[in-house]
Amino acid sequence: MNDKVPRGMGRNILLLGVVSFLNDFSSEMIMPILPFFIADLGGGDVSLGLIGGARDAIASLLKVPCGYWSDRSGKRKIFATAGYASSAVFKLLLAFSAAWQHVLIFAGLERMGKGIRTAARDAIISESMPNARGKGFGIHRSMDTAGAILGSVVAFLLFFVWEFSFRSIIVAASILALFSLVPLQFVKDKPRAPQSSSLRISLSALPARLRGFVLVAGVFSLADFSFMFFIMRSRDYFAVHFPGKLAGGLPILLYVLFNIFYAVFAVPFGVLSDSIGRRRVLAAGYALFALMSLGFAFFNSLPAFIVLFALYGVVRALIDGNQRAFVSDLSPADVRATALGTYHTVTGLAALPASLIAGLLRTIAPEATFIYGGVVAAIAVGLFVGFGRRAEQ
């Protein structure tokens, strides 16, 4: 991939991409039906917000200590393996939920695996392509999202065509998740000396430029509420205009469309950020999110949802991998996993109030949820323009 990448390291990107492909194939069989499953178990708008926010927040609580332990031990692969394995187990338990409170517990614990694996896995990616991190993260996110496309397509087929129950779909997904552990065993864990640094969980421990970006990303995360609200926004419309199975099937197809656009643009936007700078690409992503969110607030039709879900995929392609690459650029090599863990913790913890606020606003008016998202994202753009320039100087 790059003649300056150590032998075996470029292969890591592809292997981790296959792992994420299989894991997201599994996860995205569950994700588009999860809000419907919660509703069937008696959960309302606030429950959606609580579950959606808690999933990210619970994962985030483990990202700093696991990133630190990865740096301290000099090992990456063991954390990735433990994280993917625990996610598979709790996906299976999720299928046996009898109330929305059970979903809260098991969905949260399933994301615990993400907290264990993410910082160490991202460090492997960063260290495997040190001269083209945007491309490396873009390749990984593209394969990740390709699995998501296939998973959401299969979810649609199982739900709409073959009329599987939500529980049966979740069980099938949990079995598939176990297969993601196979390619992970062939990932090469680059030898590194254990670090003697202490656990640093405060922003003050980060370099000033990185601290500024993490604060901006945290503000944006307050706008970036759970995807379940986008799905439910479209389902509200379809329940009136396309009653019956289509009311549940069409939102899943829109979720497929979202993932297609995400997969198509993930690598190009990663490469673009390598050439013109992460700050420009991320600022564009934050601004487009604000416009897209306002679009969900004020436009309510099938053609509008097709455009908006496609834009949602473009936004995720602009932001997700490039935020991680930017953190890697700004962090010292000996504490890179700790820095990535700190970034994930700040943004993950912000997701809980973001989704709770979204759920509370939805009880007032569905449009209010998306107006909130658009306004807060616009504030993040202003902050990024204000002192984001210093991060690239």
HUTALIN-V748080 format. One line per field, one symbol per residue. ss: DSSP state (h for helix, s for strand, l for the rest). burial: b if it has 9 or more other C-alpha atoms within 8 Angstrom, else e. A space follows every 50 residues. Layout:
ss->???
burial->???
//
This chain:
ss->llllllllhhhhhhhhhhhhhhhhhhhhhhhhhhhhhhhhllllhhhhhh hhhhhhhhhhhhhhhhhhhhhhhlllhhhhhhhhhhhhhhhhhhlllllh hhhhhhhhhhhhhhhhhhhhhhhhhhhhllllhhhhhhhhhhhhhhhhhh hhhhhhhhhhhllllhhhhhhhhhhhhhhhhhhhllllllllllllllll llhhhllhhhhhhhhhhhhhhhhllllhhhhhhhhhhhhhhllllhhhhh hhhhhhhhhhhhhhhhhhhhhhhhhhlhhhhhhhhhhhhhhhhhhhhhll lhhhhhhhhhhhhhhhhhhhhhhhhhhhhhllhhhhhhhhhhhhhhhhhh hhhhhhhhhhhhhhlhhhhhhhhhhhhhhhhhhhhhhlhhhhl
burial->eeeebeeebbebbbbbbbbbbbbbbbbbbbbbbbbebbbebebebbbbbb bbbbbbbbbbbbbbbbbbebbbbbbbbebbbbbbbbbbbbbbbbbebebb ebbbebbbbbbbbbbbbbbbbbbbbbebbeebbbbbbbbbbbbbbbbbbb bbbbbbbbbbeeebebebbbbebbbbbbebbbbbeebeeeeeebbeeeee eeeeebbebbbbbbbbbbbbbbbbbbebbbbbbbbebbbeeebeebbbbb bbbbbbbbbbbbbbbbbbbbbbbbeebbbbbbbbbbbbbbbbbbbbbeeb eeebbbebbbbbbbbbbbbebbbbbbbbebbeeebbbbbbbbbbbbbbbb bbbbbbbbbbbbbeebbbbbbbbbbbbbbbbebbbebbbebee
//
